């Protein structure tokens, strides 16, 4: 990681962006304090899971959205 001040960055931003494209990471300093990091975006292009991947492996019961029994509901509510 290299350090760069805001003034240096403002003088020639394309110079630093080209280096970032090449894989360099910069810590941006303001008054000798690090305030930000400029680094390449990782290209973790994960493939989306296909729709219906587990189709047929689970069946939603008919009473899935039925109200809970009173004793169980009381337990959840702390009664």
N, CA, C and O of each residue as an XYZ file, in Angstrom:
316
protein
N       0.838     -1.180      0.000
C       0.000      0.000      0.000
C       0.878      1.237      0.000
O       1.878      1.315      0.715
N       0.493      2.179     -0.798
C       1.224      3.434     -0.885
C       0.382      4.551     -0.298
O      -0.847      4.511     -0.351
N       1.056      5.555      0.264
C       0.357      6.712      0.805
C       0.344      7.831     -0.216
O       1.313      8.032     -0.948
N      -0.763      8.558     -0.260
C      -0.890      9.703     -1.153
C      -1.713     10.765     -0.427
O      -2.706     10.453      0.229
N      -1.290     12.014     -0.551
C      -2.051     13.089      0.086
C      -3.178     13.533     -0.848
O      -3.170     13.248     -2.045
N      -4.131     14.230     -0.269
C      -5.244     14.739     -1.074
C      -4.731     15.694     -2.140
O      -5.212     15.681     -3.273
N      -3.758     16.520     -1.784
C      -3.199     17.473     -2.761
C      -2.570     16.743     -3.948
O      -2.780     17.131     -5.097
N      -1.802     15.692     -3.674
C      -1.180     14.927     -4.756
C      -2.243     14.277     -5.640
O      -2.123     14.246     -6.864
N      -3.261     13.770     -5.003
C      -4.339     13.120     -5.732
C      -5.088     14.100     -6.626
O      -5.470     13.762     -7.747
N      -5.295     15.311     -6.127
C      -6.016     16.328     -6.904
C      -5.185     16.842     -8.069
O      -5.742     17.237     -9.094
N      -3.865     16.847     -7.934
C      -3.015     17.345     -9.015
C      -3.082     16.461    -10.256
O      -3.108     16.959    -11.382
N      -3.110     15.145    -10.042
C      -3.119     14.238    -11.190
C      -3.922     12.978    -10.861
O      -3.339     11.914    -10.652
N      -5.243     13.086    -10.814
C      -6.062     11.928    -10.421
C      -5.939     10.744    -11.387
O      -5.992      9.593    -10.955
N      -5.778     11.011    -12.678
C      -5.669      9.912    -13.638
C      -4.426      9.055    -13.416
O      -4.446      7.847    -13.650
N      -3.361      9.681    -12.971
C      -2.124      8.945    -12.676
C      -2.401      7.878    -11.622
O      -1.960      6.736    -11.756
N      -3.129      8.252    -10.579
C      -3.408      7.316     -9.490
C      -4.464      6.286     -9.892
O      -4.395      5.127     -9.482
N      -5.430      6.706    -10.685
C      -6.444      5.755    -11.138
C      -5.852      4.691    -12.051
O      -6.262      3.531    -12.013
N      -4.892      5.089    -12.868
C      -4.227      4.097    -13.729
C      -3.477      3.075    -12.885
O      -3.468      1.884    -13.194
N      -2.842      3.558    -11.808
C      -2.121      2.647    -10.931
C      -3.087      1.717    -10.192
O      -2.782      0.544     -9.976
N      -4.238      2.240     -9.812
C      -5.256      1.410     -9.162
C      -5.719      0.333    -10.137
O      -5.885     -0.825     -9.752
N      -5.927      0.706    -11.394
C      -6.299     -0.284    -12.411
C      -5.254     -1.390    -12.520
O      -5.581     -2.540    -12.811
N      -3.993     -1.029    -12.284
C      -2.899     -1.993    -12.368
C      -2.778     -2.829    -11.092
O      -1.945     -3.732    -11.019
N      -3.615     -2.528    -10.078
C      -3.618     -3.343     -8.866
C      -3.031     -2.694     -7.630
O      -2.967     -3.330     -6.578
N      -2.601     -1.445     -7.727
C      -1.998     -0.748     -6.588
C      -3.090     -0.216     -5.664
O      -4.129      0.256     -6.124
N      -2.845     -0.298     -4.353
C      -3.758      0.249     -3.350
C      -3.109      1.461     -2.708
O      -1.922      1.437     -2.382
N      -3.890      2.526     -2.523
C      -3.402      3.756     -1.913
C      -4.168      4.054     -0.642
O      -5.369      3.800     -0.548
N      -3.454      4.599      0.341
C      -4.095      5.161      1.521
C      -4.045      6.671      1.340
O      -2.972      7.246      1.160
N      -5.202      7.309      1.388
C      -5.284      8.754      1.183
C      -5.135      9.435      2.530
O      -5.840      9.116      3.487
N      -4.203     10.381      2.589
C      -3.890     11.075      3.832
C      -4.370     12.517      3.795
O      -4.309     13.187      2.764
N      -4.849     12.977      4.943
C      -5.184     14.396      5.120
C      -4.532     14.817      6.422
O      -4.859     14.296      7.489
N      -3.601     15.768      6.330
C      -2.837     16.208      7.490
C      -2.154     15.017      8.169
O      -2.179     14.886      9.393
N      -1.551     14.164      7.361
C      -0.816     12.974      7.805
C      -1.670     11.943      8.538
O      -1.135     11.078      9.231
N      -2.983     12.026      8.390
C      -3.880     11.026      8.971
C      -4.570     10.276      7.838
O      -5.075     10.900      6.904
N      -4.599      8.953      7.906
C      -5.309      8.195      6.872
C      -6.815      8.437      6.970
O      -7.402      8.333      8.047
N      -7.429      8.760      5.832
C      -8.882      9.017      5.836
C      -9.641      8.099      4.884
O     -10.857      7.951      5.002
N      -8.935      7.483      3.944
C      -9.635      6.616      2.988
C      -8.629      5.684      2.330
O      -7.415      5.872      2.409
N      -9.179      4.689      1.689
C      -8.359      3.743      0.945
C      -8.892      3.672     -0.482
O     -10.094      3.526     -0.701
N      -7.996      3.774     -1.433
C      -8.352      3.695     -2.849
C      -7.735      2.413     -3.387
O      -6.512      2.283     -3.448
N      -8.585      1.466     -3.778
C      -8.070      0.180     -4.225
C      -8.924     -0.369     -5.348
O     -10.057      0.067     -5.550
N      -8.377     -1.329     -6.079
C      -9.142     -1.914     -7.172
C     -10.362     -2.659     -6.639
O     -10.342     -3.210     -5.538
N     -11.403     -2.664     -7.428
C     -12.601     -3.420     -7.087
C     -12.331     -4.876     -7.409
O     -11.885     -5.210     -8.507
N     -12.605     -5.733     -6.448
C     -12.380     -7.154     -6.711
C     -13.454     -7.660     -7.660
O     -14.620     -7.273     -7.574
N     -13.047     -8.510     -8.540
C     -13.986     -9.021     -9.533
C     -14.442    -10.429     -9.156
O     -14.253    -11.388     -9.904
N     -15.045    -10.521     -7.980
C     -15.603    -11.804     -7.539
C     -16.977    -11.969     -8.166
O     -18.005    -11.762     -7.522
N     -16.969    -12.337     -9.405
C     -18.243    -12.478    -10.106
C     -18.820    -13.857     -9.811
O     -18.590    -14.822    -10.541
N     -19.571    -13.918     -8.725
C     -20.209    -15.176     -8.366
C     -21.389    -15.413     -9.293
O     -22.127    -14.490     -9.636
N     -21.549    -16.649     -9.685
C     -22.684    -16.979    -10.517
C     -23.919    -17.094     -9.632
O     -23.857    -17.617     -8.519
N     -25.025    -16.605    -10.138
C     -26.264    -16.710     -9.401
C     -26.718    -18.156     -9.357
O     -26.513    -18.929    -10.293
N     -27.340    -18.494     -8.241
C     -27.882    -19.838     -8.136
C     -29.071    -19.960     -9.075
O     -29.876    -19.036     -9.185
N     -29.183    -21.091     -9.748
C     -30.309    -21.253    -10.674
C     -31.638    -21.309     -9.923
O     -31.719    -21.858     -8.824
N     -32.661    -20.744    -10.521
C     -33.997    -20.761     -9.945
C     -34.502    -22.201     -9.910
O     -34.377    -22.943    -10.884
N     -35.069    -22.577     -8.779
C     -35.617    -23.924     -8.651
C     -34.563    -24.982     -8.407
O     -34.774    -26.145     -8.750
N     -33.442    -24.616     -7.827
C     -32.334    -25.537     -7.602
C     -32.757    -26.756     -6.778
O     -32.335    -27.876     -7.065
N     -33.586    -26.540     -5.760
C     -34.016    -27.637     -4.884
C     -35.474    -28.005     -5.137
O     -36.160    -28.505     -4.246
N     -35.926    -27.761     -6.323
C     -37.318    -28.024     -6.660
C     -37.675    -29.478     -6.375
O     -36.971    -30.399     -6.787
N     -38.801    -29.667     -5.649
C     -39.281    -31.009     -5.351
C     -38.679    -31.644     -4.122
O     -39.116    -32.722     -3.719
N     -37.665    -31.001     -3.493
C     -37.042    -31.577     -2.311
C     -37.777    -31.201     -1.025
O     -37.528    -31.792      0.025
N     -38.667    -30.238     -1.100
C     -39.388    -29.788      0.082
C     -40.797    -29.407     -0.341
O     -40.999    -28.774     -1.378
N     -41.751    -29.791      0.459
C     -43.135    -29.444      0.190
C     -43.641    -28.570      1.327
O     -43.514    -28.939      2.494
N     -44.203    -27.436      1.006
C     -44.747    -26.533      2.021
C     -46.068    -27.115      2.517
O     -46.975    -27.369      1.724
N     -46.176    -27.327      3.847
C     -47.423    -27.880      4.365
C     -48.596    -26.927      4.155
O     -48.412    -25.714      4.060
N     -49.795    -27.485      4.082
C     -50.999    -26.672      3.866
C     -51.235    -25.677      4.993
O     -51.781    -24.599      4.757
N     -50.831    -26.020      6.224
C     -51.079    -25.136      7.373
C     -49.878    -24.230      7.670
O     -49.739    -23.737      8.790
N     -49.020    -24.012      6.683
C     -47.799    -23.211      6.875
C     -48.084    -21.832      7.466
O     -47.367    -21.387      8.362
N     -49.103    -21.165      6.986
C     -49.397    -19.806      7.443
C     -50.570    -19.758      8.430
O     -51.162    -18.700      8.644
N     -50.898    -20.891      9.020
C     -51.972    -20.928     10.016
C     -51.470    -20.290     11.311
O     -50.268    -20.312     11.576
N     -52.359    -19.727     12.114
C     -51.945    -19.135     13.395
C     -51.297    -20.184     14.298
O     -51.634    -21.367     14.243
N     -50.363    -19.725     15.125
C     -49.695    -20.629     16.061
C     -50.663    -21.061     17.156
O     -51.601    -20.331     17.475
N     -50.444    -22.243     17.735
C     -51.263    -22.645     18.882
C     -51.065    -21.655     20.028
O     -49.994    -21.063     20.157
N     -52.068    -21.475     20.842
C     -52.057    -20.461     21.904
C     -50.881    -20.653     22.868
O     -50.256    -19.669     23.263
N     -50.565    -21.894     23.255
C     -49.466    -22.113     24.213
C     -48.113    -21.727     23.606
O     -47.276    -21.152     24.302
N     -47.886    -22.025     22.354
C     -46.649    -21.648     21.692
C     -46.566    -20.141     21.504
O     -45.499    -19.555     21.688
N     -47.661    -19.514     21.145
C     -47.707    -18.071     20.982
C     -47.409    -17.368     22.311
O     -46.698    -16.363     22.336
N     -47.940    -17.885     23.391
C     -47.683    -17.326     24.729
C     -46.193    -17.420     25.081
O     -45.626    -16.501     25.672
N     -45.582    -18.518     24.718
C     -44.138    -18.693     24.988
C     -43.333    -17.648     24.230
O     -42.418    -17.053     24.800
N     -43.648    -17.408     22.958
C     -42.942    -16.404     22.168
C     -43.129    -15.011     22.733
O     -42.215    -14.188     22.684
N     -44.304    -14.743     23.265
C     -44.613    -13.421     23.799
C     -44.142    -13.255     25.234
O     -44.304    -12.180     25.811
N     -43.564    -14.296     25.823
C     -43.030    -14.203     27.177
C     -44.098    -14.210     28.243
O     -43.888    -13.646     29.317
N     -45.220    -14.820     27.991
C     -46.305    -14.863     28.980
C     -46.254    -16.145     29.766
O     -47.086    -16.364     30.645
